[in-house]
């Protein structure tokens, strides 16, 4: 969430750095879309990519992720 609220390069870099720490500590808790947003550029700062290989494709290469089951509900 902090990454979306940034208004300058310093807070943006801090939010991205902290976000990547979460992807390492608990990758199963980070949705793929949020993971991707850590790599997207913003208009107010130069491109920042502290982790050139965030491994999102290694974690999110299954649908659903390993160990999860899909439940289908008919409406």
MOPAC internal coordinates of N, CA, C and O (Angstrom, degrees):
PM7 1SCF
backbone

  N    0.0000 0     0.00 0     0.00 0    0    0    0
  C    1.4295 1     0.00 0     0.00 0    1    0    0
  C    1.5171 1   110.73 1     0.00 0    2    1    0
  O    1.2310 1   120.79 1   143.17 1    3    2    1
  N    1.3132 1   116.09 1   -36.83 1    3    2    1
  C    1.4676 1   118.94 1  -179.82 1    5    3    2
  C    1.5135 1   111.43 1   -61.62 1    6    5    3
  O    1.2310 1   119.86 1   147.82 1    7    6    5
  N    1.3069 1   117.87 1   -32.18 1    7    6    5
  C    1.4561 1   120.97 1  -179.58 1    9    7    6
  C    1.5258 1   111.09 1   -62.83 1   10    9    7
  O    1.2310 1   119.80 1   146.05 1   11   10    9
  N    1.3236 1   117.98 1   -33.95 1   11   10    9
  C    1.4638 1   122.21 1   179.30 1   13   11   10
  C    1.5289 1   112.07 1   -77.10 1   14   13   11
  O    1.2310 1   119.76 1   157.24 1   15   14   13
  N    1.3217 1   118.07 1   -22.76 1   15   14   13
  C    1.4587 1   121.78 1  -177.58 1   17   15   14
  C    1.5212 1   113.72 1   -94.64 1   18   17   15
  O    1.2310 1   119.68 1  -178.58 1   19   18   17
  N    1.3129 1   118.22 1     1.42 1   19   18   17
  C    1.4637 1   121.74 1  -178.52 1   21   19   18
  C    1.5274 1   111.07 1   -68.54 1   22   21   19
  O    1.2310 1   121.69 1   -34.39 1   23   22   21
  N    1.3319 1   114.38 1   145.61 1   23   22   21
  C    1.4637 1   119.47 1   176.93 1   25   23   22
  C    1.5178 1   112.12 1  -128.38 1   26   25   23
  O    1.2310 1   120.15 1   174.40 1   27   26   25
  N    1.3229 1   117.32 1    -5.60 1   27   26   25
  C    1.4708 1   120.03 1   177.65 1   29   27   26
  C    1.5295 1   109.52 1  -141.54 1   30   29   27
  O    1.2310 1   121.15 1   -13.08 1   31   30   29
  N    1.3231 1   115.41 1   166.92 1   31   30   29
  C    1.4631 1   120.83 1  -174.93 1   33   31   30
  C    1.5302 1   111.86 1   -63.03 1   34   33   31
  O    1.2310 1   120.08 1   141.35 1   35   34   33
  N    1.3154 1   117.45 1   -38.65 1   35   34   33
  C    1.4635 1   120.17 1  -177.46 1   37   35   34
  C    1.5310 1   111.87 1   -63.60 1   38   37   35
  O    1.2310 1   120.29 1   132.00 1   39   38   37
  N    1.3176 1   117.05 1   -48.00 1   39   38   37
  C    1.4702 1   119.34 1   179.89 1   41   39   38
  C    1.5228 1   111.09 1   -69.33 1   42   41   39
  O    1.2310 1   120.40 1   147.71 1   43   42   41
  N    1.3233 1   116.83 1   -32.29 1   43   42   41
  C    1.4656 1   121.48 1   176.31 1   45   43   42
  C    1.5312 1   110.46 1   -63.16 1   46   45   43
  O    1.2310 1   120.20 1   131.55 1   47   46   45
  N    1.3300 1   117.23 1   -48.45 1   47   46   45
  C    1.4664 1   121.13 1   179.80 1   49   47   46
  C    1.5204 1   111.07 1   -61.44 1   50   49   47
  O    1.2310 1   120.25 1   137.90 1   51   50   49
  N    1.3324 1   117.12 1   -42.10 1   51   50   49
  C    1.4643 1   121.00 1   179.16 1   53   51   50
  C    1.5281 1   111.12 1   -63.79 1   54   53   51
  O    1.2310 1   120.33 1   137.65 1   55   54   53
  N    1.3323 1   116.97 1   -42.35 1   55   54   53
  C    1.4662 1   120.92 1   179.99 1   57   55   54
  C    1.5231 1   111.06 1   -64.75 1   58   57   55
  O    1.2310 1   120.19 1   137.55 1   59   58   57
  N    1.3206 1   117.24 1   -42.45 1   59   58   57
  C    1.4695 1   120.69 1   179.62 1   61   59   58
  C    1.5239 1   110.16 1   -66.56 1   62   61   59
  O    1.2310 1   120.26 1   134.47 1   63   62   61
  N    1.3242 1   117.12 1   -45.53 1   63   62   61
  C    1.4710 1   120.46 1   179.03 1   65   63   62
  C    1.5318 1   110.92 1   -58.32 1   66   65   63
  O    1.2310 1   120.56 1   133.55 1   67   66   65
  N    1.3251 1   116.54 1   -46.45 1   67   66   65
  C    1.4675 1   120.38 1   179.46 1   69   67   66
  C    1.5282 1   111.68 1   -67.27 1   70   69   67
  O    1.2310 1   120.63 1   145.01 1   71   70   69
  N    1.3270 1   116.39 1   -34.99 1   71   70   69
  C    1.4618 1   120.05 1   177.77 1   73   71   70
  C    1.5180 1   112.02 1   -64.07 1   74   73   71
  O    1.2310 1   120.59 1   138.65 1   75   74   73
  N    1.3315 1   116.48 1   -41.35 1   75   74   73
  C    1.4578 1   119.18 1   178.24 1   77   75   74
  C    1.5287 1   111.44 1   -65.88 1   78   77   75
  O    1.2310 1   120.37 1   148.74 1   79   78   77
  N    1.3222 1   116.89 1   -31.26 1   79   78   77
  C    1.4711 1   119.29 1   176.30 1   81   79   78
  C    1.5297 1   110.33 1   -62.45 1   82   81   79
  O    1.2310 1   120.54 1   142.17 1   83   82   81
  N    1.3232 1   116.57 1   -37.83 1   83   82   81
  C    1.4720 1   120.28 1   177.96 1   85   83   82
  C    1.5253 1   110.38 1   -66.66 1   86   85   83
  O    1.2310 1   119.76 1   140.18 1   87   86   85
  N    1.3381 1   118.06 1   -39.82 1   87   86   85
  C    1.4722 1   120.31 1  -179.92 1   89   87   86
  C    1.5192 1   111.82 1   -65.04 1   90   89   87
  O    1.2310 1   120.18 1   152.64 1   91   90   89
  N    1.3226 1   117.26 1   -27.36 1   91   90   89
  C    1.4558 1   120.86 1   177.38 1   93   91   90
  C    1.5338 1   110.38 1   -80.85 1   94   93   91
  O    1.2310 1   120.54 1   136.56 1   95   94   93
  N    1.3214 1   116.58 1   -43.44 1   95   94   93
  C    1.4629 1   121.03 1  -176.47 1   97   95   94
  C    1.5240 1   112.80 1   -73.28 1   98   97   95
  O    1.2310 1   120.11 1   142.72 1   99   98   97
  N    1.3199 1   117.39 1   -37.28 1   99   98   97
  C    1.4728 1   120.34 1  -175.41 1  101   99   98
  C    1.5340 1   110.29 1  -146.82 1  102  101   99
  O    1.2310 1   119.86 1  -113.41 1  103  102  101
  N    1.3324 1   117.87 1    66.59 1  103  102  101
  C    1.4713 1   119.76 1  -176.41 1  105  103  102
  C    1.5268 1   113.20 1   -60.09 1  106  105  103
  O    1.2310 1   120.20 1   151.38 1  107  106  105
  N    1.3054 1   117.23 1   -28.62 1  107  106  105
  C    1.4620 1   120.96 1  -178.91 1  109  107  106
  C    1.5224 1   112.88 1   -70.24 1  110  109  107
  O    1.2310 1   119.81 1   166.14 1  111  110  109
  N    1.3219 1   117.96 1   -13.86 1  111  110  109
  C    1.4577 1   121.59 1  -179.97 1  113  111  110
  C    1.5314 1   113.06 1   -97.34 1  114  113  111
  O    1.2310 1   120.05 1   175.30 1  115  114  113
  N    1.3262 1   117.50 1    -4.70 1  115  114  113
  C    1.4698 1   121.40 1  -176.60 1  117  115  114
  C    1.5245 1   109.40 1  -104.60 1  118  117  115
  O    1.2310 1   119.87 1   -65.72 1  119  118  117
  N    1.3294 1   117.85 1   114.28 1  119  118  117
  C    1.4658 1   120.02 1   177.55 1  121  119  118
  C    1.5352 1   110.55 1   -62.24 1  122  121  119
  O    1.2310 1   120.59 1   -30.82 1  123  122  121
  N    1.3097 1   116.47 1   149.18 1  123  122  121
  C    1.4623 1   121.22 1  -177.48 1  125  123  122
  C    1.5203 1   111.81 1   -56.83 1  126  125  123
  O    1.2310 1   119.71 1   139.90 1  127  126  125
  N    1.3152 1   118.16 1   -40.10 1  127  126  125
  C    1.4593 1   120.17 1  -179.32 1  129  127  126
  C    1.5261 1   111.27 1   -63.11 1  130  129  127
  O    1.2310 1   119.97 1   138.99 1  131  130  129
  N    1.3102 1   117.67 1   -41.01 1  131  130  129
  C    1.4663 1   120.75 1   177.94 1  133  131  130
  C    1.5208 1   110.67 1   -66.20 1  134  133  131
  O    1.2310 1   120.84 1   140.38 1  135  134  133
  N    1.3194 1   116.00 1   -39.62 1  135  134  133
  C    1.4599 1   121.55 1   178.01 1  137  135  134
  C    1.5253 1   109.01 1   -59.46 1  138  137  135
  O    1.2310 1   120.35 1   135.67 1  139  138  137
  N    1.3254 1   116.94 1   -44.33 1  139  138  137
  C    1.4570 1   120.96 1   179.58 1  141  139  138
  C    1.5178 1   112.16 1   -63.19 1  142  141  139
  O    1.2310 1   120.02 1   141.57 1  143  142  141
  N    1.3252 1   117.56 1   -38.43 1  143  142  141
  C    1.4604 1   120.39 1  -179.08 1  145  143  142
  C    1.5205 1   112.15 1   -61.48 1  146  145  143
  O    1.2310 1   119.24 1   156.01 1  147  146  145
  N    1.2986 1   119.06 1   -23.99 1  147  146  145
  C    1.4600 1   120.48 1   176.14 1  149  147  146
  C    1.5230 1   111.34 1   -65.26 1  150  149  147
  O    1.2310 1   120.04 1   157.73 1  151  150  149
  N    1.3255 1   117.54 1   -22.27 1  151  150  149
  C    1.4612 1   121.83 1  -177.52 1  153  151  150
  C    1.5295 1   113.20 1  -100.81 1  154  153  151
  O    1.2310 1   120.02 1   168.78 1  155  154  153
  N    1.3271 1   117.56 1   -11.22 1  155  154  153
  C    1.4657 1   119.90 1  -178.48 1  157  155  154
  C    1.5207 1   110.29 1   -75.78 1  158  157  155
  O    1.2310 1   120.70 1   -34.61 1  159  158  157
  N    1.3308 1   116.26 1   145.39 1  159  158  157
  C    1.4556 1   120.44 1   179.06 1  161  159  158
  C    1.5249 1   110.29 1   -81.26 1  162  161  159
  O    1.2310 1   121.55 1   -18.38 1  163  162  161
  N    1.3249 1   114.65 1   161.62 1  163  162  161
  C    1.4608 1   122.09 1   178.07 1  165  163  162
  C    1.5213 1   108.43 1  -121.33 1  166  165  163
  O    1.2310 1   120.47 1   -17.23 1  167  166  165
  N    1.3254 1   116.71 1   162.77 1  167  166  165
  C    1.4675 1   121.26 1  -177.18 1  169  167  166
  C    1.5243 1   113.66 1   -78.00 1  170  169  167
  O    1.2310 1   119.83 1   156.17 1  171  170  169
  N    1.3246 1   117.93 1   -23.83 1  171  170  169
  C    1.4624 1   120.24 1  -171.67 1  173  171  170
  C    1.5300 1   113.88 1   -96.78 1  174  173  171
  O    1.2310 1   119.55 1  -178.52 1  175  174  173
  N    1.3298 1   118.46 1     1.48 1  175  174  173
  C    1.4680 1   121.06 1  -179.13 1  177  175  174
  C    1.5289 1   109.47 1  -145.30 1  178  177  175
  O    1.2310 1   120.27 1   -27.70 1  179  178  177
  N    1.3278 1   117.10 1   152.30 1  179  178  177
  C    1.4637 1   119.18 1   175.69 1  181  179  178
  C    1.5240 1   110.47 1   -64.83 1  182  181  179
  O    1.2310 1   119.87 1   -19.99 1  183  182  181
  N    1.3198 1   117.85 1   160.01 1  183  182  181
  C    1.4725 1   120.05 1   179.61 1  185  183  182
  C    1.5326 1   111.01 1   -53.02 1  186  185  183
  O    1.2310 1   121.28 1   -42.32 1  187  186  185
  N    1.3205 1   115.16 1   137.68 1  187  186  185
  C    1.4638 1   121.73 1  -178.50 1  189  187  186
  C    1.5152 1   107.87 1  -134.64 1  190  189  187
  O    1.2310 1   120.69 1   -63.02 1  191  190  189
  N    1.3101 1   116.29 1   116.98 1  191  190  189
  C    1.4556 1   121.28 1  -178.03 1  193  191  190
  C    1.5274 1   109.07 1  -137.48 1  194  193  191
  O    1.2310 1   120.20 1  -102.02 1  195  194  193
  N    1.3290 1   117.22 1    77.98 1  195  194  193
  C    1.4591 1   119.53 1  -177.02 1  197  195  194
  C    1.5244 1   113.68 1   -69.19 1  198  197  195
  O    1.2310 1   120.61 1   160.47 1  199  198  197
  N    1.3194 1   116.44 1   -19.53 1  199  198  197
  C    1.4551 1   121.37 1   179.86 1  201  199  198
  C    1.5290 1   107.68 1  -124.53 1  202  201  199
  O    1.2310 1   119.77 1   -85.86 1  203  202  201
  N    1.3357 1   118.04 1    94.14 1  203  202  201
  C    1.4640 1   119.69 1  -175.55 1  205  203  202
  C    1.5312 1   114.22 1   -66.94 1  206  205  203
  O    1.2310 1   119.87 1   164.15 1  207  206  205
  N    1.3234 1   117.85 1   -15.85 1  207  206  205
  C    1.4595 1   121.01 1   178.03 1  209  207  206
  C    1.5293 1   108.92 1  -135.16 1  210  209  207
  O    1.2310 1   120.41 1   -96.75 1  211  210  209
  N    1.3494 1   116.81 1    83.25 1  211  210  209
  C    1.4644 1   119.05 1  -175.02 1  213  211  210
  C    1.5308 1   114.94 1   -74.49 1  214  213  211
  O    1.2310 1   119.54 1   177.26 1  215  214  213
  N    1.3218 1   118.48 1    -2.74 1  215  214  213
  C    1.4691 1   123.72 1   175.75 1  217  215  214
  C    1.5283 1   113.87 1    66.15 1  218  217  215
  O    1.2310 1   120.23 1  -157.48 1  219  218  217
  N    1.3250 1   117.17 1    22.52 1  219  218  217
  C    1.4670 1   119.39 1   178.60 1  221  219  218
  C    1.5279 1   110.61 1   -61.90 1  222  221  219
  O    1.2310 1   120.08 1   142.71 1  223  222  221
  N    1.3149 1   117.45 1   -37.29 1  223  222  221
  C    1.4642 1   119.88 1  -178.48 1  225  223  222
  C    1.5285 1   112.21 1   -70.36 1  226  225  223
  O    1.2310 1   119.76 1   156.77 1  227  226  225
  N    1.3208 1   118.07 1   -23.23 1  227  226  225
  C    1.4577 1   120.20 1   177.70 1  229  227  226
  C    1.5269 1   111.19 1   -77.32 1  230  229  227
  O    1.2310 1   120.56 1   146.84 1  231  230  229
  N    1.3244 1   116.54 1   -33.16 1  231  230  229
  C    1.4525 1   119.23 1  -179.63 1  233  231  230
  C    1.5157 1   111.14 1   -83.35 1  234  233  231
  O    1.2310 1   120.11 1   140.89 1  235  234  233
  N    1.3209 1   117.40 1   -39.11 1  235  234  233
  C    1.4594 1   121.99 1  -174.35 1  237  235  234
  C    1.5350 1   112.18 1  -104.71 1  238  237  235
  O    1.2310 1   120.10 1  -134.87 1  239  238  237
  N    1.3150 1   117.41 1    45.13 1  239  238  237
  C    1.4561 1   119.28 1   179.14 1  241  239  238
  C    1.5218 1   112.34 1  -100.51 1  242  241  239
  O    1.2310 1   120.07 1  -175.80 1  243  242  241
  N    1.3129 1   117.47 1     4.20 1  243  242  241
  C    1.4598 1   122.32 1   177.56 1  245  243  242
  C    1.5240 1   108.93 1  -121.26 1  246  245  243
  O    1.2310 1   120.72 1   -27.71 1  247  246  245
  N    1.2825 1   116.22 1   152.29 1  247  246  245
  C    1.4549 1   120.01 1   175.29 1  249  247  246
  C    1.5103 1   108.10 1  -135.29 1  250  249  247
  O    1.2310 1   118.78 1   -76.40 1  251  250  249
  N    1.2754 1   119.94 1   103.60 1  251  250  249
  C    1.4534 1   130.21 1     0.18 1  253  251  250
  C    1.5226 1   111.07 1   -77.64 1  254  253  251
  O    1.2310 1   119.70 1    -9.49 1  255  254  253
  N    1.3544 1   118.18 1   170.51 1  255  254  253
  C    1.4615 1   120.84 1   177.59 1  257  255  254
  C    1.5258 1   111.03 1   -58.10 1  258  257  255
  O    1.2310 1   120.02 1   -24.37 1  259  258  257
  N    1.3327 1   117.56 1   155.63 1  259  258  257
  C    1.4602 1   120.84 1  -179.83 1  261  259  258
  C    1.5284 1   111.57 1   -54.08 1  262  261  259
  O    1.2310 1   120.86 1   -40.43 1  263  262  261
  N    1.3134 1   115.96 1   139.57 1  263  262  261
  C    1.4420 1   121.28 1   178.87 1  265  263  262
  C    1.5165 1   114.63 1    84.70 1  266  265  263
  O    1.2310 1   120.39 1   177.46 1  267  266  265
  N    1.3002 1   116.85 1    -2.54 1  267  266  265
  C    1.4689 1   120.83 1   179.64 1  269  267  266
  C    1.5141 1   107.97 1  -108.07 1  270  269  267
  O    1.2310 1   120.35 1   -29.69 1  271  270  269
  N    1.2754 1   116.94 1   150.31 1  271  270  269
  C    1.4618 1   120.33 1   175.95 1  273  271  270
  C    1.5084 1   108.88 1  -118.91 1  274  273  271
  O    1.2310 1   120.64 1   -30.12 1  275  274  273
  N    1.2987 1   116.38 1   149.88 1  275  274  273
  C    1.4479 1   120.86 1   177.85 1  277  275  274
  C    1.5137 1   108.88 1   -94.52 1  278  277  275
  O    1.2310 1   121.10 1   -41.58 1  279  278  277
  N    1.2849 1   115.51 1   138.42 1  279  278  277
  C    1.4491 1   121.90 1   176.57 1  281  279  278
  C    1.5157 1   107.84 1  -114.37 1  282  281  279
  O    1.2310 1   120.40 1   -55.36 1  283  282  281
  N    1.2973 1   116.84 1   124.64 1  283  282  281
  C    1.4550 1   121.60 1   178.86 1  285  283  282
  C    1.5200 1   108.54 1  -104.88 1  286  285  283
  O    1.2310 1   121.27 1   -52.00 1  287  286  285
  N    1.2993 1   115.18 1   128.00 1  287  286  285
  C    1.4547 1   120.53 1   178.87 1  289  287  286
  C    1.5183 1   108.20 1  -116.63 1  290  289  287
  O    1.2310 1   120.70 1   -54.64 1  291  290  289
  N    1.3048 1   116.27 1   125.36 1  291  290  289
  C    1.4646 1   120.14 1   177.22 1  293  291  290
  C    1.5077 1   108.98 1   -87.53 1  294  293  291
  O    1.2310 1   121.57 1   -46.46 1  295  294  293
  N    1.2959 1   114.59 1   133.54 1  295  294  293
  C    1.4634 1   119.96 1  -179.85 1  297  295  294
  C    1.5078 1   108.95 1  -113.64 1  298  297  295
  O    1.2310 1   120.10 1   180.00 1  299  298  297

